[in-house]
């Protein structure tokens, strides 16, 4: 830790030494995680007179060429663009049998925990919350594996623990570099198609059919018709580049739903926060059912999603070094890993960095003060559970979000080398199988089997990292001898 100039506003050197002597483990943890901010955090915790001064120094506003007003505006902007998750996540996970109020509180708590760690440890304007796609996958696994939601929460928890371990070691970098771009983009795009299809089914636009598996539903049905109206309203807002278009589209759709008698608020709008539920997890069920590929799917997608989002937002904000590396990457990934682990303990699917953070960066957000504001606004949202509960019970409000976010996630397809067959086909088969099998894990497994095989057939086997051969062999064994797990 660098030595600071002595000042009445900060702890003296002997006070820092005294803190180390009394709390060596806490001190080492702060130094390890906080990437240069450890001095300011120690001052904040143990020297009350320095708190206001430390806030300004800790987030390095001058160094990042920003100010408090800009950071506050950026925080509000980011929150408005991602607050839809407070409604959509409980609406989706409730389908798996999870109590609405439990998921609502878990969603908010995971967002607050991850976003605060991102702010304090990494000093980035990148917000974290339970990710889209993983919530839909959570529901399908509960149905397909015929297990309780507590078992699938166990897989999320174990994936989070593994993510924490990877974030503290070089294994994270090895895994990220070993997986080729075509598989990464194929996985992300496949999840996009997966959740878009879920949105179409939820709304009644697509329904089951004995002859063709699926067919077009009754578009004149009140709920389906409202979905279509809400979808085009939201698409128009996005086309006009309106900040918070997804959230505003939900609000307008909800208002129309009220006037058409499809939405009512019988329980009011505001109430005291629901009591959080802790450790509704069945770890024994994870191992007795052999759900190892589910753990791997949650882990892999969370790592890729978070890493890709962080790099994208960091590039926009100008944080990427000349060598292409991201400063304080360990602390940033640790924020997401911790949010995923904590979220599972309270009852929600894995968390991820949100690309919506780029909206806050666009208006000038450059530091963790932006994400402090986001966390504070999420905290305020816990008082609106009756309102959120009523809205989430009307699929017409949430389905357009799923469809549009699915479109956003397909962006990576443009980066797949479609002219090279041994790169294109693995991405294609992942995208095809995820929605058709209703399983993200199955899509990942088939992609990891197909990629190394095609490379060997084309004489490029030496270009494939050994980890892909290992994963491919494991997935072949799993699909032959342990199908359905």
GULUM-496336 format. One record per residue (C-alpha): x, y, z. Coordinates in pm, whole numbers, padded with zeros to 5 digits, always signed. Layout:
REM residues N
XYZ
...
***
This chain:
REM residues 485
+00000+00000+00000
+00145+00335-00103
+00231+00578+00175
+00019+00896+00175
+00110+01239+00293
+00019+01296+00656
-00292+01505+00698
-00553+01567+00960
-00802+01422+00714
-00636+01080+00707
-00508+00817+00946
-00144+00853+01043
+00105+00581+00954
+00117+00448+01311
-00265+00421+01310
-00254+00210+00994
+00007-00015+01156
-00210-00046+01465
-00507-00145+01250
-00293-00413+01081
-00178-00550+01417
-00537-00574+01543
-00698-00697+01219
-00430-00859+00998
-00670-01083+00804
-00917-00803+00733
-00631-00573+00634
-00486-00829+00390
-00829-00895+00240
-00890-00523+00181
-00546-00482+00020
-00601-00790-00199
-00946-00695-00327
-00957-00318-00337
-00701-00240-00605
-00552+00081-00465
-00857+00200-00273
-00769+00014+00045
-00624+00323+00217
-00941+00524+00166
-01166+00237+00275
-00969+00191+00599
-00998+00565+00662
-01372+00553+00594
-01422+00270+00839
-01201+00389+01121
-01171+00768+01104
-01513+00934+01103
-01384+01291+01052
-01237+01203+00715
-01549+01048+00560
-01665+01329+00331
-01313+01399+00210
-01244+01031+00154
-01553+00986-00067
-01417+01237-00318
-01067+01094-00308
-01175+00733-00307
-01363+00756-00636
-01088+00973-00792
-01333+01212-00955
-01071+01464-01068
-00845+01192-01204
-01136+01054-01409
-01238+01404-01524
-01585+01395-01372
-01777+01548-01084
-02045+01458-00832
-02333+01600-01039
-02233+01402-01347
-02193+01083-01147
-02536+01126-00989
-02697+01179-01330
-02515+00876-01468
-02634+00663-01177
-02998+00759-01229
-02966+00695-01604
-02816+00349-01555
-03082+00257-01301
-03368+00361-01530
-03232+00146-01813
-03199-00169-01601
-03475-00139-01338
-03693-00365-01554
-03508-00662-01400
-03685-00595-01068
-04012-00685-01243
-03898-00937-01505
-03678-01158-01286
-03948-01235-01024
-04202-01285-01302
-03983-01550-01467
-03853-01730-01158
-04201-01748-01007
-04276-01997-01285
-04031-02235-01115
-04228-02225-00791
-04020-01963-00615
-04233-01729-00401
-04260-01390-00568
-04157-01186-00263
-03852-01408-00207
-03732-01357-00564
-03808-00986-00551
-03593-00935-00241
-03321-01168-00371
-03308-00973-00699
-03270-00640-00521
-03018-00771-00266
-02801-00936-00533
-02802-00612-00732
-02711-00404-00427
-02433-00637-00312
-02270-00679-00652
-02302-00314-00749
-02161-00189-00417
-01859-00420-00444
-01806-00301-00801
-01815+00059-00677
-01592+00022-00373
-01344-00240-00492
-01312-00169-00866
-01434+00194-00889
-01616+00124-01215
-01955+00264-01331
-02073-00090-01409
-02389-00215-01239
-02466-00578-01154
-02797-00763-01117
-02942-01108-01189
-02887-01171-01558
-03142-01223-01832
-03123-01567-01991
-02998-01741-01681
-03333-01683-01512
-03517-01848-01801
-03270-02137-01801
-03327-02175-01427
-03698-02231-01484
-03650-02486-01763
-03405-02688-01553
-03654-02709-01266
-03909-02852-01511
-03677-03078-01713
-03484-03222-01420
-03806-03268-01219
-03644-03124-00908
-03735-02846-00667
-03612-02493-00719
-03394-02538-00408
-03182-02791-00598
-03126-02555-00892
-03044-02276-00644
-02776-02515-00520
-02623-02531-00869
-02623-02151-00884
-02452-02130-00545
-02182-02379-00645
-02128-02196-00975
-02086-01874-00776
-01832-02033-00542
-01633-02165-00840
-01650-01818-00997
-01506-01667-00677
-01220-01918-00685
-01153-01855-01054
-01158-01479-00997
-00875-01515-00744
-00656-01727-00972
-00515-01734-01326
-00760-02011-01416
-01008-01739-01508
-00775-01597-01772
-00688-01944-01903
-01055-02036-01941
-01146-01708-02110
-00860-01732-02361
-00909-02105-02426
-01269-02072-02546
-01277-01953-02910
-01480-01650-03012
-01724-01853-03222
-01831-02055-02917
-01857-01745-02697
-02074-01558-02946
-02273-01870-03024
-02355-01920-02656
-02462-01559-02605
-02671-01555-02923
-02829-01890-02841
-02938-01757-02504
-03084-01454-02682
-03297-01675-02907
-03386-01887-02603
-03531-01598-02400
-03697-01437-02703
-03880-01765-02764
-03977-01770-02396
-04124-01421-02434
-04326-01531-02736
-04463-01831-02544
-04541-01633-02227
-04744-01381-02425
-04941-01635-02627
-04798-01516-02959
-04657-01868-02999
-04850-02166-02860
-04801-02545-02852
-04934-02753-03140
-04954-03134-03168
-04879-03135-03541
-04605-02873-03575
-04487-02847-03210
-04556-02472-03212
-04783-02240-03407
-04911-01883-03408
-05150-01809-03122
-05468-01604-03113
-05337-01252-03165
-05678-01106-03083
-05672-01246-02728
-05657-00951-02483
-05322-01044-02325
-05157-01129-02657
-05287-00814-02825
-05158-00601-02536
-04818-00771-02571
-04800-00674-02937
-04897-00315-02856
-04637-00299-02578
-04374-00452-02805
-04418-00191-03078
-04434+00094-02826
-04103-00019-02677
-03946-00075-03019
-04045+00279-03114
-03884+00418-02798
-03564+00225-02870
-03561+00345-03231
-03593+00702-03099
-03299+00630-02862
-03504+00718-02554
-03314+00656-02231
-03479+00380-02028
-03687+00265-02325
-03750-00084-02184
-03869+00053-01850
-04081+00328-02007
-04234+00076-02246
-04334-00140-01949
-04491+00159-01774
-04695+00258-02081
-04806-00102-02135
-04908-00125-01768
-05116+00193-01799
-05295+00051-02103
-05348-00271-01907
-05513-00073-01627
-05755+00098-01865
-05844-00233-02032
-05905-00408-01701
-05611-00648-01731
-05409-00493-01448
-05519-00396-01099
-05337-00303-00779
-05554-00461-00513
-05268-00471-00262
-05168-00108-00313
-04841+00031-00441
-04609+00063-00141
-04546-00153+00165
-04276-00241+00413
-04003-00457+00253
-04070-00832+00243
-03855-01036+00480
-03568-01197+00284
-03538-01577+00285
-03188-01709+00347
-03039-02043+00236
-03336-02204+00066
-03080-02432-00101
-03055-02811-00143
-02689-02896-00211
-02743-03268-00151
-02998-03271-00432
-02742-03126-00673
-02506-03419-00625
-02773-03690-00597
-02915-03576-00933
-02571-03530-01092
-02639-03175-01213
-02276-03100-01296
-02341-02973-01649
-02597-02729-01509
-02332-02591-01272
-02088-02565-01563
-02346-02389-01782
-02423-02131-01514
-02051-02076-01452
-01945-02051-01815
-02223-01820-01928
-02181-01592-01626
-01806-01558-01687
-01844-01487-02059
-02139-01252-02016
-01972-01053-01740
-01632-01038-01908
-01777-00931-02242
-01998-00666-02085
-01719-00525-01871
-01483-00499-02167
-01752-00332-02380
-01841-00071-02116
-01474-00019-02025
-01385+00047-02389
-01662+00305-02411
-01537+00474-02092
-01172+00464-02203
-01049+00229-01929
-00881-00033-02149
-00499-00019-02147
-00292-00012-02465
-00217-00383-02429
-00590-00455-02422
-00608-00543-02052
-00867-00415-01807
-00733-00254-01487
-00874-00397-01164
-01031-00687-01355
-00997-00919-01056
-01197-00688-00830
-01461-00635-01100
-01512-01006-01160
-01513-01069-00785
-01809-00831-00758
-02011-01042-01000
-01900-01371-00844
-02000-01248-00499
-02338-01125-00625
-02406-01464-00786
-02316-01651-00467
-02512-01417-00240
-02806-01411-00480
-02833-01790-00466
-02836-01775-00086
-03137-01542-00099
-03311-01713-00390
-03230-01589-00741
-03047-01694-01057
-02685-01588-01140
-02593-01221-01160
-02408-01047-01438
-02266-00709-01532
-02530-00510-01723
-02461-00366-02067
-02719-00100-01973
-02434+00053-01771
-02316+00199-02100
-02608+00443-02083
-02462+00591-01764
-02117+00605-01921
-02267+00785-02221
-02379+01075-01997
-02040+01098-01828
-02029+00832-01555
-01670+00723-01496
-01639+00604-01135
-01790+00387-00867
-01993+00684-00744
-02225+00616-01038
-02283+00261-00917
-02327+00378-00557
-02625+00577-00685
-02757+00271-00870
-02730+00059-00555
-02910+00328-00354
-03199+00337-00601
-03227-00042-00594
-03249-00014-00216
-03544+00226-00249
-03723-00018-00480
-03776-00269-00197
-04069-00057-00075
-04263-00114-00400
-04313-00491-00387
-04699-00473-00419
-04669-00267-00736
-04401-00495-00882
-04603-00802-00788
-04912-00682-00972
-04716-00584-01282
-04523-00913-01297
-04850-01109-01301
-04936-00967-01643
-04709-01134-01907
-04795-00865-02162
-04576-00623-01964
-04268-00844-01930
-04279-01047-02254
-04176-00755-02482
-03865-00707-02268
-03766-01072-02315
-03814-01052-02691
-03615-00730-02729
-03333-00831-02493
-03311-01154-02692
-03252-00943-03002
-02980-00744-02825
-02800-01066-02732
-02784-01176-03098
-02542-00893-03177
-02240-01123-03146
-02346-01318-03456
-02187-01047-03669
-01849-01136-03517
-01863-01507-03605
-01648-01603-03906
-01927-01753-04117
-01697-01814-04414
-01490-02067-04218
-01703-02378-04170
-01520-02518-03866
-01585-02187-03688
-01937-02123-03818
-02103-02461-03762
-02030-02491-03386
-02183-02145-03334
-02481-02240-03552
-02548-02569-03370
-02537-02395-03031
-02786-02131-03145
-03012-02398-03296
-03017-02644-03006
-03061-02406-02711
-03419-02297-02790
-03521-02630-02948
-03410-02837-02647
-03501-02563-02396
-03157-02620-02245
-02860-02385-02245
-02640-02665-02103
-02725-02894-02396
-02637-02623-02646
-02304-02559-02475
-02226-02933-02461
-02296-02988-02832
-02087-02683-02921
-01792-02801-02712
-01811-03146-02874
-01847-03018-03230
-01572-02753-03229
-01266-02971-03154
-01395-03253-03378
-01431-03021-03678
-01087-02872-03613
-00934-03223-03611
-01118-03316-03934
-00991-02998-04102
-00631-03059-03994
-00627-02777-03738
-00636-02990-03425
-00316-02835-03290
-00483-02494-03283
-00736-02611-03023
-00659-02558-02654
-00636-02879-02452
-00917-02758-02226
-01162-02787-02517
-01062-03150-02576
-01111-03218-02205
-01453-03052-02195
-01553-03222-02521
-01467-03566-02382
-01652-03496-02057
-01963-03382-02244
-01957-03691-02470
-01943-03918-02166
-02217-03719-01995
-02453-03725-02295
-02405-04099-02356
-02405-04236-02002
-02584-03963-01804
-02841-03810-02040
-03071-03549-01892
-02815-03426-01636
***
